[in-house]
């Protein structure tokens, strides 16, 4: 039941465009004792259907600039290859710390950017 609740929360956040991995990856590591690399892999594979539904919804609502998206997709594919090679070569504890630092920095950024608006 716990994995179902975690996946629902991850799907909701993913559909909003925030990134379900912010919930899914820490939950898999903490609650299910999975290595960082496996948690990231599970997040990526679970991202495919949730992203597909979100993309269809946003295309219907005309919220996507298709020309810009093609450029971002090309860069994203290149970055994904580099990132997956890098993630595979880093130990799980180091990768976990880097992910935590990334989440912390993004959280601080979101707090600061909300105050400026």
C-alpha positions, 0 to 999 in steps of 0.5 A: 500500500505504501508504494501505491501512495508514493507512486500516486504522489509522484504522479501528481507532482510529475503531471504538474511539471515539477518532477515526480523524482523529487518524491519517488527517489528519496522514498525508494531509498528511505522506505525501500532501501534501494540504491541511488542508481536503481532508484533513479532508474526506476524513476526514469522508467516510471516517468515515461507514461506519466510524461506521455499523459502530461504532454498530451494534456499540455498539447491539447491546452496549447501550452507547448511551443513545439519548435522550442521543444525539439531543441530542448529534446535534442539537448536533453537526450545528449545530457541524459546519455552523459548523465547516465554514464556519470551516475553509473560511475559514481558510488551510491552514497556519493550520488545520494549526497549530490542528489540531496545537495541538488534538491536543497539548492532547488528548494532554496532557489524556489523560496528566494524566487517566490519572495522576489515575485 
